[in-house]
Amino acid sequence: MGPIFDGAGLNVTVMSYLDNVDFGFLACGELVPDLDDLAACVPDALAELRKAADHLDDRAQQRLPDGA
C-alpha cells in the first residue's frame, strides 16, 4: 500500500511482478464513500486498455516491411 499522510483523500498504488499487476486502494471514507465501486471498475478499465494496446500493435505490424 502507498503512504498515508495528512490531507490525502485517495491513494491508489499499482505494483507489478512477473505476470501480475496488483492494485491497492486506500481512501478517506468521508471523501470517497464509493471506493468499492472504484476498485470494481479496474478489470473493465484494464480490458479496455489492453484492447487499445492490441489495436495499436496491430496497426504497427501492418506498417512493418515484409520480413521484418
N, CA, C and O atoms as CSV, one atom per row, in Angstrom:
chain,resi,resn,atom,element,x,y,z
A,1,MET,N,N,0.843,-1.187,0.000
A,1,MET,CA,C,0.000,0.000,0.000
A,1,MET,C,C,0.880,1.238,0.000
A,1,MET,O,O,2.041,1.212,0.406
A,2,GLY,N,N,0.291,2.302,-0.463
A,2,GLY,CA,C,1.025,3.554,-0.528
A,2,GLY,C,C,1.082,4.244,0.823
A,2,GLY,O,O,0.521,3.759,1.805
A,3,PRO,N,N,1.758,5.372,0.863
A,3,PRO,CA,C,1.918,6.088,2.129
A,3,PRO,C,C,0.609,6.730,2.589
A,3,PRO,O,O,-0.257,7.076,1.785
A,4,ILE,N,N,0.497,6.875,3.890
A,4,ILE,CA,C,-0.638,7.576,4.483
A,4,ILE,C,C,-0.121,8.929,4.967
A,4,ILE,O,O,0.849,8.992,5.723
A,5,PHE,N,N,-0.759,9.998,4.536
A,5,PHE,CA,C,-0.343,11.309,5.007
A,5,PHE,C,C,-1.548,12.226,5.116
A,5,PHE,O,O,-2.567,12.021,4.456
A,6,ASP,N,N,-1.417,13.228,5.950
A,6,ASP,CA,C,-2.493,14.165,6.237
A,6,ASP,C,C,-2.946,14.881,4.965
A,6,ASP,O,O,-2.128,15.385,4.197
A,7,GLY,N,N,-4.236,14.915,4.762
A,7,GLY,CA,C,-4.803,15.626,3.630
A,7,GLY,C,C,-5.040,14.755,2.408
A,7,GLY,O,O,-5.650,15.210,1.441
A,8,ALA,N,N,-4.575,13.527,2.430
A,8,ALA,CA,C,-4.771,12.642,1.275
A,8,ALA,C,C,-6.150,12.004,1.376
A,8,ALA,O,O,-6.467,11.354,2.372
A,9,GLY,N,N,-6.962,12.189,0.352
A,9,GLY,CA,C,-8.286,11.593,0.335
A,9,GLY,C,C,-8.301,10.243,-0.337
A,9,GLY,O,O,-9.150,9.403,-0.040
A,10,LEU,N,N,-7.342,10.024,-1.266
A,10,LEU,CA,C,-7.316,8.773,-2.017
A,10,LEU,C,C,-5.884,8.454,-2.413
A,10,LEU,O,O,-5.153,9.315,-2.904
A,11,ASN,N,N,-5.497,7.211,-2.194
A,11,ASN,CA,C,-4.209,6.717,-2.657
A,11,ASN,C,C,-4.474,5.445,-3.439
A,11,ASN,O,O,-5.127,4.524,-2.949
A,12,VAL,N,N,-3.957,5.404,-4.669
A,12,VAL,CA,C,-4.032,4.203,-5.492
A,12,VAL,C,C,-2.599,3.776,-5.759
A,12,VAL,O,O,-1.820,4.521,-6.352
A,13,THR,N,N,-2.260,2.579,-5.318
A,13,THR,CA,C,-0.927,2.035,-5.520
A,13,THR,C,C,-1.029,0.890,-6.521
A,13,THR,O,O,-1.881,0.013,-6.389
A,14,VAL,N,N,-0.156,0.907,-7.517
A,14,VAL,CA,C,-0.130,-0.151,-8.525
A,14,VAL,C,C,1.265,-0.748,-8.523
A,14,VAL,O,O,2.268,-0.042,-8.628
A,15,MET,N,N,1.300,-2.062,-8.400
A,15,MET,CA,C,2.585,-2.766,-8.407
A,15,MET,C,C,2.485,-3.930,-9.385
A,15,MET,O,O,1.437,-4.561,-9.520
A,16,SER,N,N,3.590,-4.198,-10.061
A,16,SER,CA,C,3.608,-5.346,-10.958
A,16,SER,C,C,4.799,-6.234,-10.619
A,16,SER,O,O,5.845,-5.764,-10.172
A,17,TYR,N,N,4.608,-7.524,-10.844
A,17,TYR,CA,C,5.662,-8.502,-10.648
A,17,TYR,C,C,5.352,-9.690,-11.544
A,17,TYR,O,O,4.280,-10.290,-11.461
A,18,LEU,N,N,6.311,-10.015,-12.400
A,18,LEU,CA,C,6.142,-11.101,-13.360
A,18,LEU,C,C,4.868,-10.873,-14.175
A,18,LEU,O,O,4.770,-9.869,-14.881
A,19,ASP,N,N,3.907,-11.762,-14.095
A,19,ASP,CA,C,2.688,-11.648,-14.898
A,19,ASP,C,C,1.517,-11.057,-14.127
A,19,ASP,O,O,0.374,-11.176,-14.566
A,20,ASN,N,N,1.773,-10.430,-12.998
A,20,ASN,CA,C,0.696,-9.894,-12.167
A,20,ASN,C,C,0.791,-8.381,-12.040
A,20,ASN,O,O,1.879,-7.812,-11.955
A,21,VAL,N,N,-0.356,-7.754,-12.029
A,21,VAL,CA,C,-0.474,-6.334,-11.706
A,21,VAL,C,C,-1.468,-6.249,-10.558
A,21,VAL,O,O,-2.599,-6.721,-10.668
A,22,ASP,N,N,-1.040,-5.649,-9.463
A,22,ASP,CA,C,-1.883,-5.553,-8.275
A,22,ASP,C,C,-2.173,-4.095,-7.948
A,22,ASP,O,O,-1.318,-3.224,-8.109
A,23,PHE,N,N,-3.382,-3.847,-7.490
A,23,PHE,CA,C,-3.839,-2.511,-7.135
A,23,PHE,C,C,-4.192,-2.480,-5.668
A,23,PHE,O,O,-4.818,-3.404,-5.148
A,24,GLY,N,N,-3.786,-1.410,-5.000
A,24,GLY,CA,C,-4.176,-1.183,-3.619
A,24,GLY,C,C,-4.877,0.162,-3.527
A,24,GLY,O,O,-4.393,1.155,-4.070
A,25,PHE,N,N,-6.000,0.198,-2.852
A,25,PHE,CA,C,-6.775,1.428,-2.703
A,25,PHE,C,C,-6.876,1.769,-1.228
A,25,PHE,O,O,-7.216,0.920,-0.403
A,26,LEU,N,N,-6.580,3.007,-0.907
A,26,LEU,CA,C,-6.679,3.500,0.456
A,26,LEU,C,C,-7.362,4.863,0.377
A,26,LEU,O,O,-6.900,5.749,-0.342
A,27,ALA,N,N,-8.455,5.034,1.109
A,27,ALA,CA,C,-9.211,6.282,0.990
A,27,ALA,C,C,-9.856,6.678,2.300
A,27,ALA,O,O,-10.106,5.854,3.180
A,28,CYS,N,N,-10.113,7.956,2.394
A,28,CYS,CA,C,-10.911,8.501,3.483
A,28,CYS,C,C,-12.376,8.209,3.149
A,28,CYS,O,O,-12.878,8.627,2.106
A,29,GLY,N,N,-13.046,7.497,4.034
A,29,GLY,CA,C,-14.434,7.122,3.786
A,29,GLY,C,C,-15.376,8.295,3.616
A,29,GLY,O,O,-16.391,8.182,2.928
A,30,GLU,N,N,-15.053,9.428,4.239
A,30,GLU,CA,C,-15.900,10.615,4.104
A,30,GLU,C,C,-15.737,11.263,2.730
A,30,GLU,O,O,-16.689,11.816,2.180
A,31,LEU,N,N,-14.529,11.191,2.183
A,31,LEU,CA,C,-14.263,11.825,0.898
A,31,LEU,C,C,-14.530,10.904,-0.289
A,31,LEU,O,O,-14.907,11.361,-1.368
A,32,VAL,N,N,-14.332,9.608,-0.081
A,32,VAL,CA,C,-14.516,8.627,-1.151
A,32,VAL,C,C,-15.382,7.484,-0.608
A,32,VAL,O,O,-14.873,6.406,-0.302
A,33,PRO,N,N,-16.686,7.726,-0.492
A,33,PRO,CA,C,-17.552,6.705,0.099
A,33,PRO,C,C,-17.792,5.489,-0.799
A,33,PRO,O,O,-18.247,4.448,-0.324
A,34,ASP,N,N,-17.492,5.615,-2.082
A,34,ASP,CA,C,-17.749,4.528,-3.030
A,34,ASP,C,C,-16.450,3.882,-3.527
A,34,ASP,O,O,-16.319,3.573,-4.711
A,35,LEU,N,N,-15.518,3.685,-2.638
A,35,LEU,CA,C,-14.217,3.116,-3.007
A,35,LEU,C,C,-14.366,1.726,-3.626
A,35,LEU,O,O,-13.639,1.385,-4.560
A,36,ASP,N,N,-15.290,0.931,-3.122
A,36,ASP,CA,C,-15.513,-0.399,-3.688
A,36,ASP,C,C,-15.937,-0.306,-5.158
A,36,ASP,O,O,-15.523,-1.122,-5.980
A,37,ASP,N,N,-16.753,0.681,-5.477
A,37,ASP,CA,C,-17.178,0.867,-6.868
A,37,ASP,C,C,-15.991,1.233,-7.761
A,37,ASP,O,O,-15.874,0.749,-8.886
A,38,LEU,N,N,-15.121,2.089,-7.246
A,38,LEU,CA,C,-13.926,2.469,-7.998
A,38,LEU,C,C,-13.050,1.249,-8.254
A,38,LEU,O,O,-12.605,1.030,-9.380
A,39,ALA,N,N,-12.803,0.466,-7.234
A,39,ALA,CA,C,-11.971,-0.722,-7.385
A,39,ALA,C,C,-12.609,-1.733,-8.333
A,39,ALA,O,O,-11.906,-2.413,-9.080
A,40,ALA,N,N,-13.914,-1.833,-8.305
A,40,ALA,CA,C,-14.612,-2.785,-9.175
A,40,ALA,C,C,-14.500,-2.420,-10.650
A,40,ALA,O,O,-14.695,-3.274,-11.515
A,41,CYS,N,N,-14.188,-1.165,-10.946
A,41,CYS,CA,C,-14.046,-0.720,-12.339
A,41,CYS,C,C,-12.691,-1.096,-12.946
A,41,CYS,O,O,-12.524,-1.024,-14.164
A,42,VAL,N,N,-11.740,-1.488,-12.130
A,42,VAL,CA,C,-10.385,-1.764,-12.616
A,42,VAL,C,C,-10.344,-2.856,-13.682
A,42,VAL,O,O,-9.700,-2.646,-14.710
A,43,PRO,N,N,-10.990,-4.010,-13.503
A,43,PRO,CA,C,-10.899,-5.037,-14.550
A,43,PRO,C,C,-11.406,-4.567,-15.918
A,43,PRO,O,O,-10.782,-4.851,-16.941
A,44,ASP,N,N,-12.525,-3.856,-15.938
A,44,ASP,CA,C,-13.040,-3.351,-17.211
A,44,ASP,C,C,-12.106,-2.313,-17.820
A,44,ASP,O,O,-11.904,-2.293,-19.034
A,45,ALA,N,N,-11.535,-1.449,-16.979
A,45,ALA,CA,C,-10.601,-0.439,-17.477
A,45,ALA,C,C,-9.344,-1.088,-18.049
A,45,ALA,O,O,-8.829,-0.646,-19.076
A,46,LEU,N,N,-8.849,-2.135,-17.387
A,46,LEU,CA,C,-7.676,-2.844,-17.903
A,46,LEU,C,C,-7.987,-3.549,-19.215
A,46,LEU,O,O,-7.151,-3.571,-20.119
A,47,ALA,N,N,-9.172,-4.121,-19.328
A,47,ALA,CA,C,-9.571,-4.766,-20.582
A,47,ALA,C,C,-9.647,-3.755,-21.714
A,47,ALA,O,O,-9.241,-4.044,-22.839
A,48,GLU,N,N,-10.165,-2.575,-21.419
A,48,GLU,CA,C,-10.243,-1.508,-22.419
A,48,GLU,C,C,-8.842,-1.056,-22.837
A,48,GLU,O,O,-8.579,-0.836,-24.019
A,49,LEU,N,N,-7.962,-0.923,-21.870
A,49,LEU,CA,C,-6.584,-0.535,-22.166
A,49,LEU,C,C,-5.882,-1.596,-23.014
A,49,LEU,O,O,-5.162,-1.271,-23.958
A,50,ARG,N,N,-6.098,-2.865,-22.668
A,50,ARG,CA,C,-5.498,-3.970,-23.425
A,50,ARG,C,C,-5.994,-3.973,-24.867
A,50,ARG,O,O,-5.216,-4.180,-25.797
A,51,LYS,N,N,-7.280,-3.745,-25.045
A,51,LYS,CA,C,-7.865,-3.698,-26.391
A,51,LYS,C,C,-7.243,-2.570,-27.207
A,51,LYS,O,O,-6.916,-2.756,-28.379
A,52,ALA,N,N,-7.078,-1.404,-26.592
A,52,ALA,CA,C,-6.469,-0.268,-27.288
A,52,ALA,C,C,-5.012,-0.560,-27.635
A,52,ALA,O,O,-4.553,-0.227,-28.728
A,53,ALA,N,N,-4.288,-1.181,-26.706
A,53,ALA,CA,C,-2.885,-1.512,-26.963
A,53,ALA,C,C,-2.765,-2.550,-28.078
A,53,ALA,O,O,-1.884,-2.448,-28.932
A,54,ASP,N,N,-3.647,-3.546,-28.070
A,54,ASP,CA,C,-3.635,-4.554,-29.131
A,54,ASP,C,C,-3.918,-3.921,-30.481
A,54,ASP,O,O,-3.306,-4.280,-31.486
A,55,HIS,N,N,-4.849,-2.976,-30.497
A,55,HIS,CA,C,-5.175,-2.279,-31.755
A,55,HIS,C,C,-3.962,-1.509,-32.275
A,55,HIS,O,O,-3.669,-1.547,-33.470
A,56,LEU,N,N,-3.267,-0.820,-31.394
A,56,LEU,CA,C,-2.073,-0.088,-31.808
A,56,LEU,C,C,-0.988,-1.039,-32.289
A,56,LEU,O,O,-0.286,-0.750,-33.258
A,57,ASP,N,N,-0.853,-2.174,-31.610
A,57,ASP,CA,C,0.132,-3.169,-32.027
A,57,ASP,C,C,-0.206,-3.711,-33.411
A,57,ASP,O,O,0.688,-3.888,-34.239
A,58,ASP,N,N,-1.477,-3.976,-33.669
A,58,ASP,CA,C,-1.908,-4.459,-34.981
A,58,ASP,C,C,-1.592,-3.439,-36.063
A,58,ASP,O,O,-1.132,-3.799,-37.147
A,59,ARG,N,N,-1.837,-2.164,-35.772
A,59,ARG,CA,C,-1.544,-1.108,-36.750
A,59,ARG,C,C,-0.046,-1.004,-37.006
A,59,ARG,O,O,0.379,-0.795,-38.142
A,60,ALA,N,N,0.757,-1.150,-35.953
A,60,ALA,CA,C,2.206,-1.079,-36.116
A,60,ALA,C,C,2.701,-2.255,-36.959
A,60,ALA,O,O,3.578,-2.083,-37.805
A,61,GLN,N,N,2.147,-3.442,-36.735
A,61,GLN,CA,C,2.546,-4.618,-37.505
A,61,GLN,C,C,2.212,-4.447,-38.986
A,61,GLN,O,O,2.950,-4.932,-39.844
A,62,GLN,N,N,1.134,-3.779,-39.286
A,62,GLN,CA,C,0.739,-3.541,-40.677
A,62,GLN,C,C,1.722,-2.624,-41.388
A,62,GLN,O,O,1.845,-2.679,-42.612
A,63,ARG,N,N,2.420,-1.785,-40.640
A,63,ARG,CA,C,3.348,-0.820,-41.236
A,63,ARG,C,C,4.734,-1.411,-41.446
A,63,ARG,O,O,5.541,-0.835,-42.176
A,64,LEU,N,N,5.027,-2.549,-40.822
A,64,LEU,CA,C,6.357,-3.134,-40.964
A,64,LEU,C,C,6.552,-3.691,-42.370
A,64,LEU,O,O,5.635,-4.277,-42.945
A,65,PRO,N,N,7.747,-3.504,-42.917
A,65,PRO,CA,C,8.015,-4.079,-44.239
A,65,PRO,C,C,8.038,-5.599,-44.149
A,65,PRO,O,O,8.256,-6.159,-43.075
A,66,ASP,N,N,7.814,-6.261,-45.275
A,66,ASP,CA,C,7.832,-7.718,-45.305
A,66,ASP,C,C,9.178,-8.231,-44.818
A,66,ASP,O,O,10.227,-7.691,-45.169
A,67,GLY,N,N,9.133,-9.289,-43.999
A,67,GLY,CA,C,10.358,-9.884,-43.491
A,67,GLY,C,C,10.905,-9.222,-42.244
A,67,GLY,O,O,11.957,-9.627,-41.749
A,68,ALA,N,N,10.222,-8.214,-41.721
A,68,ALA,CA,C,10.723,-7.530,-40.528
A,68,ALA,C,C,10.376,-8.285,-39.281
A,68,ALA,O,O,10.720,-7.852,-38.182
